[in-house]
Structure formats: C-alpha cells, structure tokens
C-alpha cells in the first residue's frame, strides 16, 4: 500500500505581527482619538452632578437597582427605553454613514479593539523596543533572564491596563468612589468582582494576544461593510498604475520603473500584517498608517506623495488616463450619505422633541378584575384600580387623584380619607383606588361606564390622565 498524504489542516497557526513605529498626520490623529476615547471611558464615572437630596450625584449612572439611567441633567426611566433604542438606531445609522463615505474608518480609529490594541502595542514597544528588537526577541528560542524580565514587565503593564478597564466599566453601574473603596476592602458584591475579572481577562487576551484575529474572525463588520460601500466610497488603496512595476520585479528590468521601490514600509507598519498593494482585503481596517509610511518614503526619494492614499474606485479610471480625481466633497456628499444623514438627524430631532415634551408626572391605571366588581352591603357597586404615580421631580410632591365621567360615581383612596397622596422625589408610588356607584345600580346589567382618572400636582398644577371603564353600574332601579 502506498502512503497517502495527510489531509490539509483547516487551522493555521497565528503569525505574530510586530508593527513598526510610524509618524505622520494619520498616526497623530489616531493618538488624539485614543487619548480622547480612553479619557472619556476612564474619567466620566468620576464626574459629579448635583441632583438634590436623596438622589445620586454621579453624572453618568446606570442604576439597575432602581431601573434608572442618569446622564447629567437627563433621567431615563425603565418605561422610557425608547430613548435608548433611539440612541442605538442613531449609532447604527452613524456607522452606516461613515462606512459609506470613508470605508472602515470606525474600525481604524475608534473601535475599542483598535484603541486598546494601539495602547498595548505602545506598551510593548516601550518595553521591548521597536519592530526589529521585538522580532529578535520573538525569534530567540532560549528564555534567558532578559527575555523573561521583558515579558513579565510587559504582561504586568498589560494586566494593570486590563484591570483598570474592567474596574472603570463597573463604576458606571454604582457610585464610583463608594464602589472603589468597597472593591479594595473586599466589601463589594460578588457580581462586581466577577465583572471586573471577565473584562480584565478579555481585555488582556484580546488586546495582547488576539489583536487582529478579533477583527478577522470574531467581528462581523468586515463581512457586512461591503453592503455599505460603493464605487464612490473613499478607502485606503494603492495607486498601482503609478507604482508598478516595482523596483525588484522582473518587469522592471525591461520597462520603466514605477514609484514603488518595494521597501515594505507599508507592510511593516500595518497592524493587520497585510500588503495594501495586493488590493482591497477584508482584513484592512483603513487605519491609514500605510499612507504615513509610504508618504515618508516618497519624500525621501523625491517622489510625489499619495502612492497609497484614500481613493475612490470611481476615480481609478480617471487617474489612469491622467485626469485629476474628483473633489473629496463629491464622494462624501452624495445621495446615499445624504439619506443616512437625513435619517440620523431625523431620529435625533425626534428624541430631543420627545425629551422636552415629556411630563414630569406620569400615571398608569390597571383595573383589578378579580372580581370585576363588588356589591357592598348598602347596595353600592365598587370597582378597584391600581394607579401608579411617577414623580420625576427632585422634591416630594403632593398629587390629587380624581375621576371624571358619570357624576354619580365617587372615588375613594385606600389608606387615607383624603383625595391626595404624597410621592417622594424621583420615585413611583402604587395607590389602590376605589370607584363606587350609588346604591340602586343594577349589577346584572354589567354595563360599562367610561371614566377618566386625573392626577394633579398640587405644587405646579401640572396634570396627567388615563382612561378606563367602570363595570357593573347598570341602570338605577
């Protein structure tokens, strides 16, 4: 029997990528975005905002215990989740807009995976050196004292960043200073420690060891972006009609050489480890670091910048024929992007209008239908309702409840002889209310009478109402 060749492996081991340090406008922009986004993430839980007594003074707080979301002067209750849904819709439309105009600009500049990976690479470069030094250390088979020291130093710094990342996340769900003390004294809830541990582990592994693999294999956006892009989308590309043939290619021996000198600078700075000269690839996150690297080389050899640049597919044929590309605004402002902008702005305006017209008091009315009605000893017919009052003000308010409809119906509040009930600041109150029809009503008729419940804020005079029905009044005998 002849030996058969083993089947090809479906798994390819990861080849570590060591991007070279690069300077330029796009790299500087990425540093600014990194500093701003990380600053927002780490610092926002510590900003204070005075909302009055007995209310949290944290500017941004997701209070799960009380089912409330605080954002500076805005307070979102659990039944107002449509505000959060609207923000998510705006985020999606914004992502579609930027992708349609500039490709995967979100992935290249503001995606959390990109931001933390950039931070981890910065630490790695600071500890182990630039690309060549890290390559030598990686290829060194022997784990001597120097390699062990550098590895441990890098991992400890990564771990500190990961712990700070997980710790900052839980501060959005509880008072940050109090939770900080509880975490260090061992008094925090187990959920807090578990959350910090999970986020620490994922940040450490994703930012330190899986980097580009998260973008290629775990993130669905590279596979969706094609539907958002068209021939007018500006994306990072290589002007092959200007750069080819390369200096070291066979064609260069018989043809005039192009501007590309095959220095591999664009490949060496790429955090995804791809060669942009091979054309558009799913792995490219359009971070534009290859543009900075190539422009630097072009300046050194006295060639025009822009061999690698933000280019639209529709401009390729124009440039091949020696014509100038169309202005950038023609690519950015076109029907698709204008439609996304209109939808994005429309949702935003709707949310702002809804935010400003919402009332400071709200009520819900739930009839108690077990039983539907009760006949009292004097012949009166009684219906029961559960009315929930929401006081969205920062101080306690006295609310008066009354009903309008059949004049014969009268209202009674459980637990108090008065028609008003106090509701504490920024809370809801469940009040049982009885509506009673006079003696002599015929319950056998089981007629339904429309009734409107009103609640009035006795401090400001604001009102709210809900409609319901009274069952069992019938006709008087």
C-alpha positions in Angstrom: 0.0 0.0 0.0 1.2 3.5 -0.8 1.3 6.1 1.9 -1.4 8.7 1.4 -0.6 12.3 2.0 -2.3 13.6 5.2 -5.3 15.9 4.6 -4.6 19.6 4.6 -5.1 21.2 8.0 -8.0 23.6 8.5 -6.2 25.5 11.1 -3.3 27.9 10.5 -1.2 28.9 13.5 -1.2 32.7 14.1 1.8 34.5 12.9 2.6 37.3 15.4 2.6 40.8 14.0 5.0 43.4 15.2 4.1 46.8 13.6 6.9 49.3 13.1 6.6 52.8 14.7 5.5 55.4 12.2 4.8 59.1 12.3 2.5 61.3 10.3 -0.9 63.0 10.3 -3.0 59.8 10.4 -0.9 58.4 13.2 -1.2 61.7 15.1 -4.9 61.6 14.6 -5.1 58.1 16.0 -3.2 59.2 19.1 -5.6 62.1 19.7 -8.6 59.8 19.3 -7.0 57.2 21.6 -6.4 59.8 24.3 -9.9 61.3 24.0 -11.8 58.0 24.0 -9.8 56.5 26.8 -10.1 59.7 28.8 -13.9 59.7 28.3 -14.1 56.0 29.3 -12.0 56.2 32.4 -13.0 59.6 33.7 -16.7 60.0 33.2 -17.8 57.9 36.2 -15.9 60.3 38.5 -17.8 63.5 37.2 -20.3 64.7 39.8 -23.7 66.3 39.1 -25.9 67.7 41.9 -29.5 66.4 41.5 -30.7 67.3 45.0 -31.1 65.4 48.3 -31.5 61.6 48.2 -30.5 61.3 44.6 -27.3 60.1 43.1 -24.7 62.8 42.3 -22.8 60.8 39.6 -23.1 62.5 36.2 -23.5 59.2 34.2 -25.0 56.3 36.1 -26.9 53.2 35.0 -28.8 52.4 38.2 -30.1 48.9 37.7 -31.4 48.6 41.2 -33.8 51.5 40.7 -34.2 50.9 36.9 -33.0 54.3 36.1 -30.4 55.9 33.7 -28.8 59.2 34.6 -26.9 61.3 32.1 -26.1 64.7 33.5 -29.4 66.6 33.7 -31.3 63.8 31.8 -33.0 61.0 33.6 -34.4 58.0 31.7 -36.8 55.6 33.5 -37.2 52.0 32.6 -40.5 52.6 30.7 -38.7 55.2 28.6 -36.4 52.6 27.0 -37.3 54.0 23.6 -34.7 56.8 24.2 -32.0 54.1 24.5 -33.4 52.3 21.4 -33.3 55.6 19.5 -29.7 56.2 20.5 -28.8 52.7 19.3 -30.5 53.4 16.0 -28.6 56.6 15.7 -25.3 54.8 16.4 -26.2 52.2 13.7 -27.1 54.9 11.1 -23.9 56.8 12.0 -21.8 53.7 11.4 -23.5 53.2 8.0 -22.9 56.9 7.2 -19.2 56.8 7.9 -18.7 53.5 6.3 -20.4 54.6 3.1 -18.3 57.8 3.0 -14.9 56.6 4.3 -14.9 52.8 4.5 -14.0 51.2 7.8 -13.0 54.4 9.4 -14.7 53.3 12.7 -12.6 50.2 12.8 -9.4 52.1 12.1 -9.7 54.9 14.6 -12.4 54.5 17.3 -13.3 50.8 17.7 -12.5 49.7 21.3 -10.5 46.7 19.9 -8.4 49.1 17.9 -7.9 51.6 20.7 -6.8 49.1 23.3 -4.7 47.2 20.8 -2.9 50.5 20.0 -2.4 51.1 23.7 -1.0 47.6 24.2 1.4 47.9 21.2 2.6 51.2 22.7 3.4 49.5 26.0 5.0 46.6 24.1 7.2 49.0 22.0 8.2 50.9 25.2 9.3 47.8 27.0 10.8 45.6 24.2 11.7 48.2 21.6 10.6 48.8 18.0 9.8 46.2 15.4 13.3 44.7 14.8 14.0 44.4 18.5 10.7 42.7 19.1 11.3 40.4 16.2 14.7 39.3 17.6 13.2 38.7 21.0 10.4 36.7 19.5 12.8 34.5 17.4 15.0 33.9 20.4 14.4 30.3 21.4 16.1 30.5 24.8 14.2 32.0 27.7 17.0 33.8 29.4 16.8 36.3 32.3 16.5 39.3 29.9 13.7 37.9 27.8 11.8 36.7 31.0 12.2 40.2 32.5 10.9 42.0 29.4 8.0 39.6 29.0 6.9 39.8 32.7 7.2 43.6 32.6 5.0 43.8 29.5 2.4 41.4 30.8 2.2 43.2 34.2 1.6 46.5 32.5 -1.0 44.9 30.2 -2.7 43.4 33.2 -2.8 46.7 35.0 -4.5 48.3 32.0 -6.9 45.4 31.7 -7.8 45.7 35.4 -8.4 49.4 35.1 -10.6 48.7 32.0 -12.8 46.3 33.9 -12.8 48.5 37.0 -13.9 51.5 35.0 -16.8 49.6 33.5 -18.4 48.6 36.8 -18.2 52.3 38.0 -20.9 53.1 35.5 -23.4 51.0 37.5 -22.8 52.2 41.0 -21.4 55.3 42.8 -17.7 55.3 41.7 -16.0 56.5 44.9 -18.0 54.2 47.1 -17.5 51.2 44.8 -13.8 51.9 44.6 -13.5 51.6 48.4 -15.7 48.5 48.5 -13.6 46.8 45.8 -10.3 47.4 47.7 -11.8 46.4 51.1 -13.5 43.3 49.9 -17.0 44.5 50.6 -18.2 44.8 47.0 -20.9 42.5 45.7 -19.6 39.3 44.0 -21.1 40.4 40.7 -18.7 43.4 40.7 -15.7 41.2 41.2 -16.9 38.7 38.5 -17.5 41.5 36.0 -14.1 43.1 36.6 -12.4 39.6 36.3 -14.2 38.8 33.0 -13.4 42.2 31.4 -9.8 42.1 32.7 -9.3 38.7 31.1 -10.9 39.6 27.8 -9.0 42.9 27.5 -5.7 41.2 28.4 -6.2 38.4 25.8 -7.9 40.4 23.0 -5.6 43.4 23.2 -2.4 41.5 23.9 -2.6 38.1 22.1 -5.5 38.0 19.7 -5.4 41.6 18.2 -6.0 41.3 14.5 -7.7 37.9 14.9 -10.6 39.6 16.7 -11.1 41.8 13.7 -10.8 39.0 11.2 -12.6 36.1 12.8 -14.8 37.4 15.7 -16.1 40.7 14.4 -19.0 40.5 11.9 -18.5 44.0 10.5 -15.8 43.2 7.9 -18.3 40.9 6.2 -21.1 43.5 6.4 -19.2 46.5 5.2 -19.4 45.5 1.6 -23.1 46.3 1.6 -22.4 49.8 2.9 -19.7 50.7 0.4 -19.9 51.5 -3.3 -17.6 52.8 -6.0 -17.6 56.3 -4.6 -16.5 55.3 -1.1 -13.1 56.7 -0.1 -10.9 54.0 1.2 -7.2 53.3 1.6 -5.8 51.9 -1.6 -2.6 51.6 -3.7 -2.2 53.5 -7.0 -0.7 50.6 -8.9 -0.8 52.5 -12.2 1.7 54.8 -10.6 3.8 52.4 -8.6 4.2 49.4 -10.9 6.4 47.8 -11.9 8.3 47.7 -8.6 12.0 48.1 -8.4 12.6 44.4 -7.6 10.1 42.9 -10.1 11.1 41.2 -13.3 9.2 43.7 -15.4 11.3 46.5 -14.0 14.3 45.1 -16.0 12.6 45.8 -19.3 10.1 48.6 -18.5 10.4 52.0 -16.9 10.3 51.5 -13.1 7.3 52.8 -11.1 7.4 54.9 -8.0 7.2 51.9 -5.6 10.7 50.9 -4.5 9.4 47.7 -2.7 10.7 49.0 0.6 7.9 47.1 2.5 7.3 50.1 4.8 3.6 49.9 4.3 3.6 46.2 5.3 5.9 46.7 8.3 3.6 49.4 9.9 0.3 47.6 9.2 -1.3 46.3 12.5 -3.1 43.6 10.4 0.0 42.4 8.7 -1.3 42.7 5.1 0.1 44.2 2.0 -2.1 47.0 0.7 -0.5 46.7 -2.7 -2.4 43.4 -3.2 -5.7 45.3 -3.4 -8.7 45.6 -1.2 -8.8 43.0 1.5 -11.2 42.1 4.2 -8.5 42.4 6.9 -7.8 46.1 6.1 -9.3 48.4 8.8 -8.3 51.6 6.9 -6.2 52.9 9.7 -4.1 54.8 7.1 -0.8 54.1 8.8 0.5 52.7 5.5 -0.2 56.2 4.0 2.0 57.8 6.6 4.8 55.3 6.0 4.6 55.5 2.2 4.4 59.3 2.1 7.6 59.5 4.3 9.4 57.2 1.8 8.2 59.2 -1.2 9.5 62.4 0.3 12.9 60.8 0.9 13.3 59.6 -2.7 11.9 62.8 -4.2 8.6 61.3 -5.5 5.1 62.8 -5.1 3.1 61.8 -2.1 -0.1 59.8 -2.4 1.2 56.5 -3.8 -1.0 55.0 -1.1 -4.0 57.2 -0.3 -7.7 57.5 0.3 -9.0 56.7 -3.1 -12.5 56.0 -4.6 -12.9 53.2 -7.1 -14.7 55.6 -9.5 -11.6 57.8 -9.7 -9.2 55.0 -10.7 -10.1 55.2 -14.4 -9.8 59.0 -14.4 -6.3 58.8 -12.8 -5.1 56.1 -15.1 -5.9 58.4 -18.0 -4.0 61.2 -16.4 -7.1 63.2 -15.3 -7.3 64.6 -11.8 -9.7 62.8 -9.3 -13.0 64.4 -8.4 -13.1 66.7 -5.3 -13.5 64.9 -2.0 -16.8 66.5 -1.3 -18.3 64.8 -4.3 -17.6 61.5 -2.7 -18.7 62.4 0.8 -21.9 64.3 -0.2 -23.9 62.0 -2.5 -27.4 60.5 -2.3 -26.6 57.6 -0.1 -24.7 59.6 2.5 -27.3 62.4 2.4 -30.0 59.8 3.0 -28.2 58.3 6.0 -27.6 61.9 7.3 -31.3 62.7 7.0 -32.3 59.6 8.8 -29.7 60.1 11.5 -30.8 63.7 12.0 -34.5 62.8 12.0 -34.1 60.3 14.7 -32.0 62.7 16.8 -34.6 65.5 16.4 -37.4 63.1 17.4 -35.5 62.1 20.5 -34.9 65.7 21.5 -38.5 66.7 21.0 -39.7 63.7 23.0 -37.3 64.5 25.7 -38.5 68.1 26.1 -42.3 67.4 25.8 -42.4 64.5 28.3 -44.2 65.3 31.5 -42.7 65.5 35.0 -45.6 63.4 36.3 -47.0 60.2 34.8 -49.6 57.7 35.8 -50.8 54.2 34.8 -54.2 52.7 35.6 -54.8 49.0 35.9 -58.3 47.8 36.8 -58.4 44.9 39.2 -60.7 42.3 37.5 -60.7 39.6 40.1 -63.5 40.1 40.9 -64.8 42.5 38.3 -66.9 44.4 40.8 -68.1 44.0 44.3 -71.6 44.7 45.7 -71.4 46.4 49.1 -73.8 45.9 52.0 -75.7 49.1 51.2 -76.2 48.1 47.6 -73.3 50.2 46.2 -71.2 48.8 43.4 -67.4 49.1 43.8 -64.6 48.7 41.2 -60.9 48.6 42.2 -58.0 50.1 40.4 -54.2 50.2 40.9 -52.9 53.6 39.9 -49.1 54.0 39.7 -47.9 57.6 40.0 -44.4 58.6 38.9 -42.8 61.8 40.4 -39.9 62.8 38.1 -39.1 65.9 40.1 -36.3 66.3 42.6 -38.5 67.0 45.6 -41.5 65.4 47.2 -44.9 66.3 45.6 -48.5 66.0 46.7 -50.7 64.5 44.0 -54.5 64.8 44.0 -56.4 62.0 42.3 -59.9 62.5 40.9 -62.2 61.0 38.3 -64.4 62.4 35.6 -67.3 60.6 33.9 -70.6 59.7 35.4 -71.4 62.3 38.1 -72.9 59.5 40.2 -69.5 57.8 40.6 -67.4 58.8 43.6 -63.7 58.0 44.3 -62.0 56.8 47.5 -58.3 56.2 48.1 -57.2 53.2 50.1 -55.4 54.1 53.4 -56.3 57.8 53.5 -59.5 59.8 53.9 -58.1 62.5 51.6 -58.1 62.7 47.8 -54.4 63.4 47.6 -51.3 61.3 48.2 -47.6 62.3 48.7 -45.0 60.8 46.3 -41.3 61.1 47.2 -38.8 62.7 44.9 -37.8 60.7 41.8 -39.8 57.6 42.7 -43.1 55.9 41.8 -46.0 55.1 44.2 -48.6 52.5 43.8 -52.0 53.6 45.1 -55.1 51.5 45.3 -58.2 53.5 44.3 -61.9 52.5 44.7 -64.7 53.9 42.5 -68.1 53.4 43.9 -71.5 53.6 42.1 -74.5 54.6 44.3 -77.0 52.1 45.8 -79.7 51.0 43.4 -77.4 50.3 40.5 -78.3 47.1 38.7 -75.2 44.9 38.6 -76.9 42.2 36.5 -76.8 44.6 33.5 -73.0 44.7 33.9 -72.8 47.9 31.8 -69.5 49.6 31.3 -69.2 53.3 32.0 -66.3 55.3 30.7 -64.3 57.0 33.4 -61.2 59.2 33.2 -58.7 59.4 36.0 -56.8 62.6 36.6 -53.8 63.3 38.7 -52.8 66.9 39.6 -49.5 68.2 41.0 -50.7 70.5 43.7 -47.4 72.4 43.6 -47.2 73.2 39.9 -50.7 72.5 38.7 -49.4 70.0 36.1 -51.9 67.3 35.2 -52.0 63.9 33.6 -54.8 61.5 32.8 -55.6 57.9 31.8 -58.9 56.5 30.6 -60.5 53.4 31.9 -64.0 51.9 32.5 -66.3 51.1 35.4 -68.2 47.8 35.3 -71.5 47.0 37.0 -73.3 50.3 37.4 -76.2 49.5 35.1 -79.5 51.4 35.4 -80.8 52.7 38.7 -83.9 51.0 39.9 
